[in-house]
Amino acid sequence: MYYEFYIDEFFVVNLLVDLLLLVLTSQILGETASPLRMLLAAGTGAAGACALVLLGTEKFAVGETVLHLALAVFMVKIGCGIKAFGKLMRGVCAFYGASFLLGGLLSAIPMGTKKGILTFFAITFTAYWAIHIGIRLCKYLKGKDEAFCEAVIRLNGKSLKVKGLYDTGNRLRDPLTGKPVCVMELAVFGQLLEGKERKALEQFCDQTGEQEGETWQRLAKTLKPRLLPYSSVGCEKGLLLTVTADGMFLSSGEKKGQVKHPVIGLSQTPLSPCGNFQIIISPEIWDSRRGAL
């Protein structure tokens, strides 16, 4: 008894499966690697799988396992653009986890329905989308629990810890620096200032203070205050006073990071009636962190 083996079909099938697995791995890790990198990595993995079959390494189980693991590490490193060793290992685990799920879904389908390469592709894509939607659903449910975070604002050697809320609807950006703007309660931010400075800032927000005097000059030099036009529900046109702090440290579960010179908008009204949070964090702050550190 013998089988006809078509190396070209074997390569194409492995290329498709490896590419889908890399996309799922990237989604699990939250990476955004380019499609070209993923295609290159998947092509290398498919070529490696063909080479292993032609070499007949099935007689050397340990060697075959090591070679498969080396291919997986290479594909994840190149395809997902991962440099850190710890994250690379998590990526390899995610790659094998996605492979297990995809293989499990495919094996659950009767063999008679998988005849023909086009039918196989259609079934594979369906299984991929089922896993893709499942991952997005898990991230959504997890994100609901991680909507809150802790923020430590630093200014002039002082630190203030507050509770923050991630708001995907906050699209405010400082036109001067291009940085996303977080919104904080004025009364809470005032705890970082001295008495005269706090009063001068409050008077400026109330439009009852004059922009002159030693206190205001010192305040302007430290905070770099400026007015930012904005619109929101119930306010089509408004002006929000923004200031620049020395730094902000964010902590949300395992995700932590530091932002230098964050731009903070000051709200004169409480952000949370129940006091659950004192600052609204723009999720885009994580993307701007690279250029700010």
C-alpha atoms as a printed R data frame, in Angstrom:
    type eleno elety resid chain resno       x      y      z
1   ATOM     1    CA   MET     A     1   0.000  0.000  0.000
2   ATOM     2    CA   TYR     A     2   1.310  3.429 -0.910
3   ATOM     3    CA   TYR     A     3   0.203  7.075 -0.907
4   ATOM     4    CA   GLU     A     4   0.754  9.791 -3.483
5   ATOM     5    CA   PHE     A     5   2.337 12.804 -1.843
6   ATOM     6    CA   TYR     A     6   2.049 16.205 -3.518
7   ATOM     7    CA   ILE     A     7   4.691 18.500 -2.060
8   ATOM     8    CA   ASP     A     8   3.152 21.621 -3.603
9   ATOM     9    CA   GLU     A     9  -0.259 21.030 -1.986
10  ATOM    10    CA   PHE     A    10   1.437 20.145  1.293
11  ATOM    11    CA   PHE     A    11   3.350 23.443  1.174
12  ATOM    12    CA   VAL     A    12   0.245 25.516  0.388
13  ATOM    13    CA   VAL     A    13  -1.795 23.868  3.156
14  ATOM    14    CA   ASN     A    14   0.958 24.423  5.725
15  ATOM    15    CA   LEU     A    15   1.447 28.007  4.524
16  ATOM    16    CA   LEU     A    16  -2.238 28.786  5.039
17  ATOM    17    CA   VAL     A    17  -2.472 27.083  8.432
18  ATOM    18    CA   ASP     A    18   0.767 28.670  9.725
19  ATOM    19    CA   LEU     A    19  -0.394 32.098  8.548
20  ATOM    20    CA   LEU     A    20  -3.736 31.747 10.335
21  ATOM    21    CA   LEU     A    21  -2.002 30.516 13.485
22  ATOM    22    CA   LEU     A    22   0.355 33.518 13.435
23  ATOM    23    CA   VAL     A    23  -2.600 35.889 13.068
24  ATOM    24    CA   LEU     A    24  -4.314 34.249 16.053
25  ATOM    25    CA   THR     A    25  -1.072 34.369 18.066
26  ATOM    26    CA   SER     A    26  -0.630 38.047 17.273
27  ATOM    27    CA   GLN     A    27  -4.227 38.683 18.333
28  ATOM    28    CA   ILE     A    28  -3.738 36.868 21.638
29  ATOM    29    CA   LEU     A    29  -0.523 38.794 22.407
30  ATOM    30    CA   GLY     A    30  -1.949 42.131 21.261
31  ATOM    31    CA   GLU     A    31   0.804 42.603 18.661
32  ATOM    32    CA   THR     A    32   0.371 44.358 15.309
33  ATOM    33    CA   ALA     A    33   2.996 42.809 13.043
34  ATOM    34    CA   SER     A    34   2.872 43.528  9.310
35  ATOM    35    CA   PRO     A    35   1.183 40.982  6.993
36  ATOM    36    CA   LEU     A    36   4.424 40.710  4.998
37  ATOM    37    CA   ARG     A    37   6.353 39.559  8.084
38  ATOM    38    CA   MET     A    38   3.677 36.987  8.875
39  ATOM    39    CA   LEU     A    39   3.664 35.717  5.296
40  ATOM    40    CA   LEU     A    40   7.454 35.399  5.324
41  ATOM    41    CA   ALA     A    41   7.395 33.526  8.633
42  ATOM    42    CA   ALA     A    42   4.559 31.242  7.504
43  ATOM    43    CA   GLY     A    43   6.387 30.517  4.258
44  ATOM    44    CA   THR     A    44   9.521 29.599  6.195
45  ATOM    45    CA   GLY     A    45   7.505 27.328  8.469
46  ATOM    46    CA   ALA     A    46   5.810 25.621  5.519
47  ATOM    47    CA   ALA     A    47   9.147 25.113  3.770
48  ATOM    48    CA   GLY     A    48  10.592 23.686  6.992
49  ATOM    49    CA   ALA     A    49   7.667 21.259  7.312
50  ATOM    50    CA   CYS     A    50   8.251 20.075  3.734
51  ATOM    51    CA   ALA     A    51  11.936 19.592  4.474
52  ATOM    52    CA   LEU     A    52  11.161 17.534  7.576
53  ATOM    53    CA   VAL     A    53   8.874 15.260  5.561
54  ATOM    54    CA   LEU     A    54  11.444 14.776  2.799
55  ATOM    55    CA   LEU     A    55  14.219 14.062  5.293
56  ATOM    56    CA   GLY     A    56  12.102 11.422  6.984
57  ATOM    57    CA   THR     A    57  12.812 12.568 10.552
58  ATOM    58    CA   GLU     A    58   9.887 10.508 11.866
59  ATOM    59    CA   LYS     A    59  12.464  7.868 12.812
60  ATOM    60    CA   PHE     A    60  14.002 10.347 15.231
61  ATOM    61    CA   ALA     A    61  11.102 11.501 17.366
62  ATOM    62    CA   VAL     A    62  13.193 13.710 19.652
63  ATOM    63    CA   GLY     A    63  14.965 15.397 16.759
64  ATOM    64    CA   GLU     A    64  11.693 16.005 14.936
65  ATOM    65    CA   THR     A    65  10.161 17.555 18.058
66  ATOM    66    CA   VAL     A    66  13.141 19.868 18.517
67  ATOM    67    CA   LEU     A    67  13.028 20.941 14.866
68  ATOM    68    CA   HIS     A    68   9.282 21.624 15.028
69  ATOM    69    CA   LEU     A    69   9.802 23.695 18.193
70  ATOM    70    CA   ALA     A    70  12.635 25.639 16.543
71  ATOM    71    CA   LEU     A    71  10.383 26.401 13.564
72  ATOM    72    CA   ALA     A    72   7.597 27.583 15.889
73  ATOM    73    CA   VAL     A    73   9.987 29.880 17.781
74  ATOM    74    CA   PHE     A    74  11.313 31.299 14.522
75  ATOM    75    CA   MET     A    75   7.830 31.879 13.086
76  ATOM    76    CA   VAL     A    76   6.546 33.614 16.215
77  ATOM    77    CA   LYS     A    77   9.668 35.771 16.560
78  ATOM    78    CA   ILE     A    78   9.662 36.893 12.915
79  ATOM    79    CA   GLY     A    79   5.926 36.847 12.227
80  ATOM    80    CA   CYS     A    80   4.853 38.696 15.384
81  ATOM    81    CA   GLY     A    81   7.975 40.873 15.662
82  ATOM    82    CA   ILE     A    82   8.710 39.849 19.262
83  ATOM    83    CA   LYS     A    83  12.085 40.651 20.822
84  ATOM    84    CA   ALA     A    84  11.687 40.060 24.563
85  ATOM    85    CA   PHE     A    85  12.446 36.468 25.579
86  ATOM    86    CA   GLY     A    86   9.549 36.192 28.051
87  ATOM    87    CA   LYS     A    87   6.995 37.405 25.557
88  ATOM    88    CA   LEU     A    88   8.489 35.143 22.887
89  ATOM    89    CA   MET     A    89   7.893 32.122 25.111
90  ATOM    90    CA   ARG     A    90   4.309 33.259 25.734
91  ATOM    91    CA   GLY     A    91   3.933 33.656 21.987
92  ATOM    92    CA   VAL     A    92   5.122 30.101 21.344
93  ATOM    93    CA   CYS     A    93   2.645 28.824 23.936
94  ATOM    94    CA   ALA     A    94  -0.118 30.871 22.294
95  ATOM    95    CA   PHE     A    95   0.922 29.506 18.875
96  ATOM    96    CA   TYR     A    96   0.651 25.906 20.070
97  ATOM    97    CA   GLY     A    97  -2.582 26.701 21.906
98  ATOM    98    CA   ALA     A    98  -4.135 28.131 18.745
99  ATOM    99    CA   SER     A    99  -2.823 25.110 16.815
100 ATOM   100    CA   PHE     A   100  -4.473 22.786 19.326
101 ATOM   101    CA   LEU     A   101  -7.821 24.610 19.040
102 ATOM   102    CA   LEU     A   102  -7.706 24.776 15.260
103 ATOM   103    CA   GLY     A   103  -6.698 21.121 14.994
104 ATOM   104    CA   GLY     A   104  -9.413 20.146 17.443
105 ATOM   105    CA   LEU     A   105 -12.106 21.901 15.417
106 ATOM   106    CA   LEU     A   106 -10.870 20.336 12.180
107 ATOM   107    CA   SER     A   107 -10.691 16.849 13.686
108 ATOM   108    CA   ALA     A   108 -14.286 17.184 14.907
109 ATOM   109    CA   ILE     A   109 -15.462 17.425 11.290
110 ATOM   110    CA   PRO     A   110 -16.069 14.049  9.547
111 ATOM   111    CA   MET     A   111 -13.277 13.094  7.139
112 ATOM   112    CA   GLY     A   112 -15.694 12.669  4.244
113 ATOM   113    CA   THR     A   113 -16.558 16.366  4.250
114 ATOM   114    CA   LYS     A   114 -12.905 17.497  3.971
115 ATOM   115    CA   LYS     A   115 -12.164 16.053  0.529
116 ATOM   116    CA   GLY     A   116 -10.705 18.569 -1.904
117 ATOM   117    CA   ILE     A   117  -8.322 21.408 -1.140
118 ATOM   118    CA   LEU     A   118 -10.956 24.124 -1.649
119 ATOM   119    CA   THR     A   119 -13.325 22.431  0.777
120 ATOM   120    CA   PHE     A   120 -10.469 22.081  3.248
121 ATOM   121    CA   PHE     A   121  -9.678 25.804  2.947
122 ATOM   122    CA   ALA     A   122 -13.332 26.743  3.477
123 ATOM   123    CA   ILE     A   123 -13.585 24.570  6.602
124 ATOM   124    CA   THR     A   124 -10.233 25.870  7.899
125 ATOM   125    CA   PHE     A   125 -11.281 29.497  7.476
126 ATOM   126    CA   THR     A   126 -14.565 28.790  9.269
127 ATOM   127    CA   ALA     A   127 -12.690 27.220 12.172
128 ATOM   128    CA   TYR     A   128 -10.270 30.177 12.202
129 ATOM   129    CA   TRP     A   129 -13.085 32.702 12.439
130 ATOM   130    CA   ALA     A   130 -14.716 30.718 15.249
131 ATOM   131    CA   ILE     A   131 -11.466 30.945 17.249
132 ATOM   132    CA   HIS     A   132 -10.950 34.590 16.248
133 ATOM   133    CA   ILE     A   133 -14.418 35.571 17.503
134 ATOM   134    CA   GLY     A   134 -13.869 33.565 20.690
135 ATOM   135    CA   ILE     A   135 -10.610 35.410 21.410
136 ATOM   136    CA   ARG     A   136 -12.250 38.796 20.818
137 ATOM   137    CA   LEU     A   137 -15.142 37.851 23.098
138 ATOM   138    CA   CYS     A   138 -12.736 36.784 25.868
139 ATOM   139    CA   LYS     A   139 -10.790 40.044 25.515
140 ATOM   140    CA   TYR     A   140 -14.025 42.037 25.613
141 ATOM   141    CA   LEU     A   141 -15.197 40.341 28.802
142 ATOM   142    CA   LYS     A   142 -11.750 40.734 30.339
143 ATOM   143    CA   GLY     A   143 -11.642 44.380 29.278
144 ATOM   144    CA   LYS     A   144 -14.862 45.098 31.161
145 ATOM   145    CA   ASP     A   145 -13.097 44.071 34.359
146 ATOM   146    CA   GLU     A   146 -10.018 46.116 33.463
147 ATOM   147    CA   ALA     A   147 -11.884 49.342 32.693
148 ATOM   148    CA   PHE     A   148 -10.521 50.852 35.899
149 ATOM   149    CA   CYS     A   149  -6.888 51.519 36.674
150 ATOM   150    CA   GLU     A   150  -4.640 53.373 39.088
151 ATOM   151    CA   ALA     A   151  -2.821 56.530 38.049
152 ATOM   152    CA   VAL     A   152  -0.074 58.333 39.921
153 ATOM   153    CA   ILE     A   153   0.391 61.954 38.816
154 ATOM   154    CA   ARG     A   154   3.751 63.619 39.520
155 ATOM   155    CA   LEU     A   155   4.297 67.375 39.626
156 ATOM   156    CA   ASN     A   156   7.104 69.400 41.215
157 ATOM   157    CA   GLY     A   157   8.269 66.495 43.345
158 ATOM   158    CA   LYS     A   158   4.759 65.679 44.590
159 ATOM   159    CA   SER     A   159   2.786 62.542 43.776
160 ATOM   160    CA   LEU     A   160  -0.952 61.961 43.809
161 ATOM   161    CA   LYS     A   161  -2.611 58.559 43.396
162 ATOM   162    CA   VAL     A   162  -6.088 58.573 41.844
163 ATOM   163    CA   LYS     A   163  -8.504 56.069 40.343
164 ATOM   164    CA   GLY     A   164  -8.846 56.187 36.572
165 ATOM   165    CA   LEU     A   165 -11.368 54.993 34.023
166 ATOM   166    CA   TYR     A   166 -10.481 54.016 30.463
167 ATOM   167    CA   ASP     A   167 -12.838 55.737 28.056
168 ATOM   168    CA   THR     A   168 -12.662 54.659 24.403
169 ATOM   169    CA   GLY     A   169 -14.856 57.639 23.530
170 ATOM   170    CA   ASN     A   170 -12.188 60.079 24.685
171 ATOM   171    CA   ARG     A   171 -10.533 61.194 21.426
172 ATOM   172    CA   LEU     A   172  -9.141 64.483 22.696
173 ATOM   173    CA   ARG     A   173  -5.639 65.327 21.483
174 ATOM   174    CA   ASP     A   174  -3.412 68.283 22.179
175 ATOM   175    CA   PRO     A   175  -2.940 69.993 18.783
176 ATOM   176    CA   LEU     A   176   0.439 71.359 19.890
177 ATOM   177    CA   THR     A   177   2.096 68.069 20.911
178 ATOM   178    CA   GLY     A   178  -0.247 65.532 19.328
179 ATOM   179    CA   LYS     A   179  -0.551 63.698 22.666
180 ATOM   180    CA   PRO     A   180  -3.870 62.230 23.852
181 ATOM   181    CA   VAL     A   181  -5.552 64.240 26.598
182 ATOM   182    CA   CYS     A   182  -6.718 62.692 29.861
183 ATOM   183    CA   VAL     A   183  -9.412 64.515 31.826
184 ATOM   184    CA   MET     A   184  -9.117 65.031 35.580
185 ATOM   185    CA   GLU     A   185 -11.161 66.805 38.210
186 ATOM   186    CA   LEU     A   186  -9.780 70.283 38.926
187 ATOM   187    CA   ALA     A   187 -10.332 69.950 42.676
188 ATOM   188    CA   VAL     A   188  -8.325 66.713 42.772
189 ATOM   189    CA   PHE     A   189  -5.477 68.032 40.605
190 ATOM   190    CA   GLY     A   190  -5.309 71.085 42.850
191 ATOM   191    CA   GLN     A   191  -3.943 68.879 45.627
192 ATOM   192    CA   LEU     A   192  -0.606 68.945 43.787
193 ATOM   193    CA   LEU     A   193  -0.415 72.750 43.993
194 ATOM   194    CA   GLU     A   194   0.297 75.254 46.717
195 ATOM   195    CA   GLY     A   195  -2.538 77.394 48.061
196 ATOM   196    CA   LYS     A   196  -1.875 80.499 45.931
197 ATOM   197    CA   GLU     A   197  -1.256 78.475 42.788
198 ATOM   198    CA   ARG     A   198  -4.422 76.445 43.313
199 ATOM   199    CA   LYS     A   199  -6.466 79.602 43.786
200 ATOM   200    CA   ALA     A   200  -4.950 81.237 40.691
201 ATOM   201    CA   LEU     A   201  -5.764 78.185 38.585
202 ATOM   202    CA   GLU     A   202  -9.328 78.017 39.884
203 ATOM   203    CA   GLN     A   203  -9.843 81.716 39.216
204 ATOM   204    CA   PHE     A   204  -8.534 81.303 35.682
205 ATOM   205    CA   CYS     A   205 -10.997 78.445 35.083
206 ATOM   206    CA   ASP     A   206 -13.805 80.639 36.440
207 ATOM   207    CA   GLN     A   207 -12.557 83.485 34.210
208 ATOM   208    CA   THR     A   208 -12.292 85.697 37.263
209 ATOM   209    CA   GLY     A   209  -8.498 85.809 37.537
210 ATOM   210    CA   GLU     A   210  -5.982 87.867 35.622
211 ATOM   211    CA   GLN     A   211  -3.066 86.261 33.779
212 ATOM   212    CA   GLU     A   212  -0.401 88.284 35.482
213 ATOM   213    CA   GLY     A   213   1.570 88.411 38.694
214 ATOM   214    CA   GLU     A   214   4.402 86.290 40.027
215 ATOM   215    CA   THR     A   215   2.148 83.399 41.041
216 ATOM   216    CA   TRP     A   216   0.568 83.083 37.602
217 ATOM   217    CA   GLN     A   217   3.908 83.382 35.821
218 ATOM   218    CA   ARG     A   218   5.325 80.585 37.946
219 ATOM   219    CA   LEU     A   219   2.208 78.519 37.350
220 ATOM   220    CA   ALA     A   220   2.297 79.121 33.604
221 ATOM   221    CA   LYS     A   221   5.959 78.102 33.443
222 ATOM   222    CA   THR     A   222   5.321 74.882 35.355
223 ATOM   223    CA   LEU     A   223   1.991 73.703 33.921
224 ATOM   224    CA   LYS     A   224   2.036 75.281 30.422
225 ATOM   225    CA   PRO     A   225  -1.754 75.896 30.563
226 ATOM   226    CA   ARG     A   226  -3.705 76.372 27.353
227 ATOM   227    CA   LEU     A   227  -7.315 76.130 26.218
228 ATOM   228    CA   LEU     A   228  -8.428 73.212 24.070
229 ATOM   229    CA   PRO     A   229 -11.658 73.384 21.996
230 ATOM   230    CA   TYR     A   230 -13.843 70.309 22.473
231 ATOM   231    CA   SER     A   231 -17.342 68.990 21.943
232 ATOM   232    CA   SER     A   232 -19.300 66.446 23.946
233 ATOM   233    CA   VAL     A   233 -22.828 65.336 24.702
234 ATOM   234    CA   GLY     A   234 -24.717 68.423 25.805
235 ATOM   235    CA   CYS     A   235 -21.906 70.775 24.787
236 ATOM   236    CA   GLU     A   236 -21.302 71.268 21.079
237 ATOM   237    CA   LYS     A   237 -18.580 73.895 21.556
238 ATOM   238    CA   GLY     A   238 -16.533 74.339 24.685
239 ATOM   239    CA   LEU     A   239 -13.065 75.188 25.951
240 ATOM   240    CA   LEU     A   240 -11.158 72.846 28.252
241 ATOM   241    CA   LEU     A   241  -8.162 74.047 30.221
242 ATOM   242    CA   THR     A   242  -5.249 71.644 29.765
243 ATOM   243    CA   VAL     A   243  -2.036 71.474 31.771
244 ATOM   244    CA   THR     A   244   1.134 69.402 31.506
245 ATOM   245    CA   ALA     A   245   2.320 67.337 34.483
246 ATOM   246    CA   ASP     A   246   5.833 65.991 34.982
247 ATOM   247    CA   GLY     A   247   4.810 62.367 34.644
248 ATOM   248    CA   MET     A   248   2.094 59.784 35.101
249 ATOM   249    CA   PHE     A   249   2.397 56.115 36.078
250 ATOM   250    CA   LEU     A   250  -0.462 53.818 35.041
251 ATOM   251    CA   SER     A   251  -1.215 50.418 36.493
252 ATOM   252    CA   SER     A   252  -3.981 48.126 35.263
253 ATOM   253    CA   GLY     A   253  -3.563 44.484 36.259
254 ATOM   254    CA   GLU     A   254  -0.338 43.232 34.700
255 ATOM   255    CA   LYS     A   255  -0.183 46.210 32.346
256 ATOM   256    CA   LYS     A   256   1.976 49.021 33.671
257 ATOM   257    CA   GLY     A   257   3.667 51.996 32.081
258 ATOM   258    CA   GLN     A   258   4.993 55.476 32.598
259 ATOM   259    CA   VAL     A   259   4.237 58.555 30.510
260 ATOM   260    CA   LYS     A   260   6.405 61.642 30.553
261 ATOM   261    CA   HIS     A   261   4.747 65.065 30.428
262 ATOM   262    CA   PRO     A   262   1.129 63.892 30.052
263 ATOM   263    CA   VAL     A   263  -1.438 66.454 28.947
264 ATOM   264    CA   ILE     A   264  -4.347 66.664 31.403
265 ATOM   265    CA   GLY     A   265  -7.625 68.477 30.891
266 ATOM   266    CA   LEU     A   266  -9.192 69.942 34.029
267 ATOM   267    CA   SER     A   267 -12.901 69.527 34.670
268 ATOM   268    CA   GLN     A   268 -14.640 71.789 37.160
269 ATOM   269    CA   THR     A   269 -17.434 69.251 37.672
270 ATOM   270    CA   PRO     A   270 -17.033 65.789 39.249
271 ATOM   271    CA   LEU     A   271 -16.405 63.071 36.668
272 ATOM   272    CA   SER     A   272 -18.124 60.379 38.732
273 ATOM   273    CA   PRO     A   273 -21.176 61.164 40.882
274 ATOM   274    CA   CYS     A   274 -20.290 58.227 43.149
275 ATOM   275    CA   GLY     A   275 -16.595 59.081 43.259
276 ATOM   276    CA   ASN     A   276 -15.545 55.811 41.567
277 ATOM   277    CA   PHE     A   277 -12.837 57.582 39.578
278 ATOM   278    CA   GLN     A   278 -11.185 61.001 39.395
279 ATOM   279    CA   ILE     A   279  -9.497 60.887 35.979
280 ATOM   280    CA   ILE     A   280 -10.587 59.673 32.551
281 ATOM   281    CA   ILE     A   281  -7.735 57.908 30.760
282 ATOM   282    CA   SER     A   282  -7.521 57.880 26.990
283 ATOM   283    CA   PRO     A   283  -6.670 54.315 25.805
284 ATOM   284    CA   GLU     A   284  -4.434 55.936 23.183
285 ATOM   285    CA   ILE     A   285  -2.071 56.925 25.995
286 ATOM   286    CA   TRP     A   286  -0.446 53.479 25.665
287 ATOM   287    CA   ASP     A   287   0.327 54.111 21.976
288 ATOM   288    CA   SER     A   288   1.859 57.517 22.740
289 ATOM   289    CA   ARG     A   289   3.945 56.092 25.576
290 ATOM   290    CA   ARG     A   290   6.799 55.043 23.264
291 ATOM   291    CA   GLY     A   291   7.396 58.546 22.082
292 ATOM   292    CA   ALA     A   292   6.983 59.995 25.542
293 ATOM   293    CA   LEU     A   293   9.353 57.822 27.518
